[in-house]
Amino acid sequence: MSWHDERDLPEGRHRLLKEFVMTEIDRKAGKTLPRRRLLRPAVLAPVLGLAAAAAVAVPLFVGGGSPAYAVTDNPDGTVRIQINEVRDADKLEADLRAKGMHVVVDYIPQGKKCGPQPRAERFLSPEEAPLVVLPTGKDHQPGFVVDPRVIKDGQTGVLEFSVFEAPDGPAVVAAVWARVAEGAVADCTLVDTTEPPLAH
């Protein structure tokens, strides 16, 4: 799916994309909304207008297949991660660490968040350490790109994937919260929440 093919999405995918965008907009505006029930799983088109938001919506999920994910080295030193199935987060973390990326990886289901909060003493802002590289107009590949070079000695990258589930289809990854922490990061213990996906 092209980054610019949003107009060709089925109605259900447009509805899910709208739900996610409105949730993020309302959260940034400081509004409190009742939890919305997402109607259908979908692959979200990128929401480039939310580039400044904590959660970046990108088409991470490609469709049922094996292996669960793919990690590709780019010529410029960045790394592309493509999620095929919502499983094997520990193995993905281990593979990224084998590439020299000191990161933690967690899948966060609907209605949950990682505890304790905050997971680290200090998170760098996206401006200080832009871990996720937003796609260019020529980038039509699925997944998302991270820059391991922004994670310095003594720091830890955090990749929290927001997972949407529905009874009539597989779980899908719809967004990622990616930041760099100073020092160690606490293990993720899933706790209930009524906040928007990946709210921190």
MISE-792232 format. One record per residue (C-alpha): residue number from 0; x, y, z; residue in three letters. Coordinates in Angstrom, 1 decimal. Layout:
REM residues N
pt seq=NUM&px=X&py=Y&pz=Z&type=ALA
...
//
This chain:
REM residues 200
pt seq=0&px=0.0&py=0.0&pz=0.0&type=MET
pt seq=1&px=1.3&py=3.4&pz=-1.0&type=SER
pt seq=2&px=1.8&py=6.1&pz=1.6&type=TRP
pt seq=3&px=-0.5&py=8.2&pz=-0.6&type=HIS
pt seq=4&px=-3.3&py=5.6&pz=-1.3&type=ASP
pt seq=5&px=-5.5&py=6.7&pz=1.7&type=GLU
pt seq=6&px=-8.3&py=7.6&pz=-0.8&type=ARG
pt seq=7&px=-8.4&py=3.9&pz=-1.9&type=ASP
pt seq=8&px=-8.8&py=2.5&pz=1.6&type=LEU
pt seq=9&px=-12.1&py=0.6&pz=2.3&type=PRO
pt seq=10&px=-14.7&py=2.3&pz=4.4&type=GLU
pt seq=11&px=-13.7&py=0.3&pz=7.5&type=GLY
pt seq=12&px=-10.1&py=1.4&pz=7.3&type=ARG
pt seq=13&px=-11.0&py=5.0&pz=6.9&type=HIS
pt seq=14&px=-13.2&py=4.7&pz=10.0&type=ARG
pt seq=15&px=-10.4&py=3.3&pz=12.1&type=LEU
pt seq=16&px=-7.9&py=5.9&pz=10.8&type=LEU
pt seq=17&px=-10.4&py=8.6&pz=11.7&type=LYS
pt seq=18&px=-10.8&py=7.1&pz=15.2&type=GLU
pt seq=19&px=-7.1&py=7.1&pz=15.8&type=PHE
pt seq=20&px=-6.5&py=10.6&pz=14.4&type=VAL
pt seq=21&px=-9.4&py=12.2&pz=16.4&type=MET
pt seq=22&px=-8.2&py=10.4&pz=19.6&type=THR
pt seq=23&px=-4.7&py=11.9&pz=19.2&type=GLU
pt seq=24&px=-6.0&py=15.4&pz=18.3&type=ILE
pt seq=25&px=-8.3&py=15.4&pz=21.3&type=ASP
pt seq=26&px=-5.5&py=14.1&pz=23.6&type=ARG
pt seq=27&px=-3.2&py=16.9&pz=22.5&type=LYS
pt seq=28&px=-5.9&py=19.4&pz=23.1&type=ALA
pt seq=29&px=-6.3&py=18.2&pz=26.6&type=GLY
pt seq=30&px=-9.8&py=16.8&pz=26.2&type=LYS
pt seq=31&px=-11.0&py=13.7&pz=28.1&type=THR
pt seq=32&px=-13.0&py=11.3&pz=25.9&type=LEU
pt seq=33&px=-14.7&py=8.0&pz=26.7&type=PRO
pt seq=34&px=-12.9&py=5.0&pz=25.4&type=ARG
pt seq=35&px=-14.0&py=4.3&pz=21.8&type=ARG
pt seq=36&px=-14.5&py=0.8&pz=20.5&type=ARG
pt seq=37&px=-12.6&py=0.3&pz=17.3&type=LEU
pt seq=38&px=-14.9&py=-1.4&pz=14.8&type=LEU
pt seq=39&px=-12.6&py=-3.3&pz=12.6&type=ARG
pt seq=40&px=-8.8&py=-4.1&pz=12.3&type=PRO
pt seq=41&px=-7.1&py=-2.3&pz=9.6&type=ALA
pt seq=42&px=-3.7&py=-1.2&pz=8.3&type=VAL
pt seq=43&px=-3.5&py=2.5&pz=9.1&type=LEU
pt seq=44&px=-2.1&py=4.9&pz=6.5&type=ALA
pt seq=45&px=0.5&py=7.2&pz=7.8&type=PRO
pt seq=46&px=-0.7&py=10.3&pz=9.7&type=VAL
pt seq=47&px=2.0&py=12.7&pz=8.8&type=LEU
pt seq=48&px=0.1&py=15.6&pz=10.4&type=GLY
pt seq=49&px=0.8&py=13.9&pz=13.7&type=LEU
pt seq=50&px=4.5&py=14.0&pz=13.3&type=ALA
pt seq=51&px=4.9&py=16.0&pz=16.5&type=ALA
pt seq=52&px=2.7&py=13.7&pz=18.5&type=ALA
pt seq=53&px=4.2&py=10.9&pz=20.7&type=ALA
pt seq=54&px=2.6&py=8.1&pz=18.7&type=ALA
pt seq=55&px=3.4&py=7.8&pz=15.1&type=VAL
pt seq=56&px=0.8&py=6.0&pz=12.9&type=ALA
pt seq=57&px=2.4&py=4.0&pz=10.2&type=VAL
pt seq=58&px=1.5&py=0.9&pz=8.1&type=PRO
pt seq=59&px=3.4&py=-1.6&pz=10.2&type=LEU
pt seq=60&px=1.2&py=-4.6&pz=9.8&type=PHE
pt seq=61&px=1.4&py=-6.3&pz=6.4&type=VAL
pt seq=62&px=-0.7&py=-9.5&pz=6.9&type=GLY
pt seq=63&px=-0.5&py=-13.0&pz=8.3&type=GLY
pt seq=64&px=2.8&py=-14.6&pz=7.5&type=GLY
pt seq=65&px=6.0&py=-16.0&pz=8.8&type=SER
pt seq=66&px=8.4&py=-14.8&pz=10.2&type=PRO
pt seq=67&px=6.6&py=-12.4&pz=12.5&type=ALA
pt seq=68&px=8.7&py=-9.5&pz=11.4&type=TYR
pt seq=69&px=11.5&py=-8.4&pz=9.1&type=ALA
pt seq=70&px=14.5&py=-6.2&pz=9.9&type=VAL
pt seq=71&px=16.3&py=-4.6&pz=7.0&type=THR
pt seq=72&px=19.5&py=-2.5&pz=7.1&type=ASP
pt seq=73&px=19.3&py=0.6&pz=4.9&type=ASN
pt seq=74&px=22.4&py=2.0&pz=3.0&type=PRO
pt seq=75&px=22.2&py=5.2&pz=5.1&type=ASP
pt seq=76&px=22.7&py=3.4&pz=8.4&type=GLY
pt seq=77&px=19.0&py=3.4&pz=9.4&type=THR
pt seq=78&px=17.0&py=0.2&pz=10.0&type=VAL
pt seq=79&px=13.5&py=-0.7&pz=8.6&type=ARG
pt seq=80&px=11.2&py=-2.8&pz=10.8&type=ILE
pt seq=81&px=8.2&py=-4.5&pz=9.3&type=GLN
pt seq=82&px=5.7&py=-6.3&pz=11.5&type=ILE
pt seq=83&px=3.9&py=-9.3&pz=9.9&type=ASN
pt seq=84&px=2.4&py=-10.8&pz=13.0&type=GLU
pt seq=85&px=2.0&py=-9.5&pz=16.6&type=VAL
pt seq=86&px=4.3&py=-12.0&pz=18.3&type=ARG
pt seq=87&px=7.9&py=-12.6&pz=19.2&type=ASP
pt seq=88&px=8.6&py=-9.2&pz=20.7&type=ALA
pt seq=89&px=11.5&py=-10.6&pz=22.7&type=ASP
pt seq=90&px=13.1&py=-12.1&pz=19.6&type=LYS
pt seq=91&px=12.7&py=-8.8&pz=17.7&type=LEU
pt seq=92&px=14.3&py=-7.0&pz=20.7&type=GLU
pt seq=93&px=17.2&py=-9.5&pz=20.7&type=ALA
pt seq=94&px=17.7&py=-9.2&pz=16.9&type=ASP
pt seq=95&px=17.9&py=-5.4&pz=17.2&type=LEU
pt seq=96&px=20.3&py=-5.6&pz=20.0&type=ARG
pt seq=97&px=22.5&py=-8.0&pz=18.0&type=ALA
pt seq=98&px=22.7&py=-5.1&pz=15.5&type=LYS
pt seq=99&px=24.0&py=-2.8&pz=18.2&type=GLY
pt seq=100&px=20.7&py=-1.1&pz=19.0&type=MET
pt seq=101&px=20.2&py=-1.0&pz=22.8&type=HIS
pt seq=102&px=16.4&py=-1.1&pz=22.8&type=VAL
pt seq=103&px=13.4&py=-2.6&pz=24.5&type=VAL
pt seq=104&px=10.3&py=-3.8&pz=22.5&type=VAL
pt seq=105&px=6.8&py=-4.2&pz=23.8&type=ASP
pt seq=106&px=3.4&py=-4.9&pz=22.2&type=TYR
pt seq=107&px=0.6&py=-2.9&pz=24.0&type=ILE
pt seq=108&px=-3.0&py=-4.3&pz=23.6&type=PRO
pt seq=109&px=-6.1&py=-2.0&pz=23.5&type=GLN
pt seq=110&px=-7.1&py=-0.8&pz=27.0&type=GLY
pt seq=111&px=-3.6&py=-1.4&pz=28.4&type=LYS
pt seq=112&px=-0.4&py=0.6&pz=29.0&type=LYS
pt seq=113&px=3.0&py=-0.2&pz=30.4&type=CYS
pt seq=114&px=3.6&py=0.3&pz=34.1&type=GLY
pt seq=115&px=5.2&py=1.7&pz=36.0&type=PRO
pt seq=116&px=5.1&py=5.2&pz=34.5&type=GLN
pt seq=117&px=7.4&py=6.7&pz=33.8&type=PRO
pt seq=118&px=9.6&py=3.8&pz=32.7&type=ARG
pt seq=119&px=12.8&py=5.8&pz=32.9&type=ALA
pt seq=120&px=14.1&py=8.8&pz=34.8&type=GLU
pt seq=121&px=14.2&py=11.0&pz=31.7&type=ARG
pt seq=122&px=13.1&py=10.6&pz=28.1&type=PHE
pt seq=123&px=14.7&py=12.7&pz=25.4&type=LEU
pt seq=124&px=12.4&py=14.7&pz=23.2&type=SER
pt seq=125&px=11.9&py=13.6&pz=19.6&type=PRO
pt seq=126&px=13.9&py=16.8&pz=18.6&type=GLU
pt seq=127&px=16.8&py=15.7&pz=20.9&type=GLU
pt seq=128&px=16.9&py=12.1&pz=19.7&type=ALA
pt seq=129&px=14.7&py=11.4&pz=16.6&type=PRO
pt seq=130&px=14.5&py=7.6&pz=16.9&type=LEU
pt seq=131&px=11.8&py=7.2&pz=14.2&type=VAL
pt seq=132&px=12.6&py=8.6&pz=10.8&type=VAL
pt seq=133&px=9.5&py=9.8&pz=9.1&type=LEU
pt seq=134&px=9.1&py=8.6&pz=5.5&type=PRO
pt seq=135&px=9.8&py=10.8&pz=2.5&type=THR
pt seq=136&px=7.4&py=11.2&pz=-0.4&type=GLY
pt seq=137&px=9.4&py=8.6&pz=-2.3&type=LYS
pt seq=138&px=9.2&py=6.0&pz=0.5&type=ASP
pt seq=139&px=6.4&py=3.6&pz=-0.2&type=HIS
pt seq=140&px=7.6&py=0.6&pz=1.8&type=GLN
pt seq=141&px=5.6&py=-0.9&pz=4.7&type=PRO
pt seq=142&px=6.9&py=-0.7&pz=8.2&type=GLY
pt seq=143&px=8.9&py=2.2&pz=9.7&type=PHE
pt seq=144&px=12.5&py=3.3&pz=9.9&type=VAL
pt seq=145&px=14.5&py=3.9&pz=13.0&type=VAL
pt seq=146&px=18.0&py=5.5&pz=13.3&type=ASP
pt seq=147&px=20.1&py=3.5&pz=15.8&type=PRO
pt seq=148&px=22.8&py=6.3&pz=15.8&type=ARG
pt seq=149&px=20.6&py=8.5&pz=18.0&type=VAL
pt seq=150&px=20.9&py=6.0&pz=20.9&type=ILE
pt seq=151&px=24.1&py=7.0&pz=22.6&type=LYS
pt seq=152&px=26.2&py=5.2&pz=25.3&type=ASP
pt seq=153&px=24.2&py=4.9&pz=28.5&type=GLY
pt seq=154&px=20.9&py=5.4&pz=26.7&type=GLN
pt seq=155&px=18.0&py=3.0&pz=25.8&type=THR
pt seq=156&px=15.6&py=3.1&pz=22.9&type=GLY
pt seq=157&px=12.0&py=2.3&pz=23.6&type=VAL
pt seq=158&px=9.6&py=0.9&pz=21.0&type=LEU
pt seq=159&px=6.1&py=0.4&pz=22.3&type=GLU
pt seq=160&px=3.7&py=-0.9&pz=19.6&type=PHE
pt seq=161&px=0.0&py=-0.2&pz=19.9&type=SER
pt seq=162&px=-2.0&py=-3.3&pz=19.0&type=VAL
pt seq=163&px=-5.7&py=-3.3&pz=17.9&type=PHE
pt seq=164&px=-7.8&py=-6.4&pz=18.0&type=GLU
pt seq=165&px=-11.2&py=-7.4&pz=16.7&type=ALA
pt seq=166&px=-13.2&py=-10.7&pz=16.8&type=PRO
pt seq=167&px=-13.3&py=-11.0&pz=13.0&type=ASP
pt seq=168&px=-9.6&py=-10.7&pz=12.2&type=GLY
pt seq=169&px=-6.0&py=-10.8&pz=13.5&type=PRO
pt seq=170&px=-4.5&py=-8.4&pz=15.8&type=ALA
pt seq=171&px=-2.7&py=-5.5&pz=14.0&type=VAL
pt seq=172&px=0.0&py=-3.1&pz=15.0&type=VAL
pt seq=173&px=-1.3&py=0.4&pz=14.2&type=ALA
pt seq=174&px=1.2&py=2.8&pz=15.8&type=ALA
pt seq=175&px=4.5&py=3.1&pz=17.6&type=VAL
pt seq=176&px=5.7&py=5.2&pz=20.5&type=TRP
pt seq=177&px=9.5&py=5.5&pz=20.0&type=ALA
pt seq=178&px=11.7&py=7.5&pz=22.4&type=ARG
pt seq=179&px=15.2&py=7.4&pz=23.8&type=VAL
pt seq=180&px=15.7&py=7.2&pz=27.5&type=ALA
pt seq=181&px=18.6&py=8.2&pz=29.7&type=GLU
pt seq=182&px=19.8&py=5.1&pz=31.5&type=GLY
pt seq=183&px=17.9&py=1.9&pz=32.1&type=ALA
pt seq=184&px=14.2&py=1.3&pz=31.3&type=VAL
pt seq=185&px=11.8&py=-0.6&pz=33.6&type=ALA
pt seq=186&px=10.2&py=-3.8&pz=32.3&type=ASP
pt seq=187&px=6.7&py=-3.3&pz=31.0&type=CYS
pt seq=188&px=3.9&py=-4.6&pz=33.2&type=THR
pt seq=189&px=0.6&py=-4.2&pz=31.4&type=LEU
pt seq=190&px=-2.0&py=-2.4&pz=33.4&type=VAL
pt seq=191&px=-5.5&py=-1.3&pz=32.6&type=ASP
pt seq=192&px=-6.1&py=2.2&pz=31.2&type=THR
pt seq=193&px=-8.8&py=4.4&pz=29.7&type=THR
pt seq=194&px=-6.3&py=6.7&pz=28.0&type=GLU
pt seq=195&px=-5.7&py=6.9&pz=24.3&type=PRO
pt seq=196&px=-3.3&py=4.4&pz=22.7&type=PRO
pt seq=197&px=0.3&py=4.9&pz=23.8&type=LEU
pt seq=198&px=-0.5&py=7.9&pz=26.0&type=ALA
pt seq=199&px=2.5&py=8.9&pz=28.2&type=HIS
//
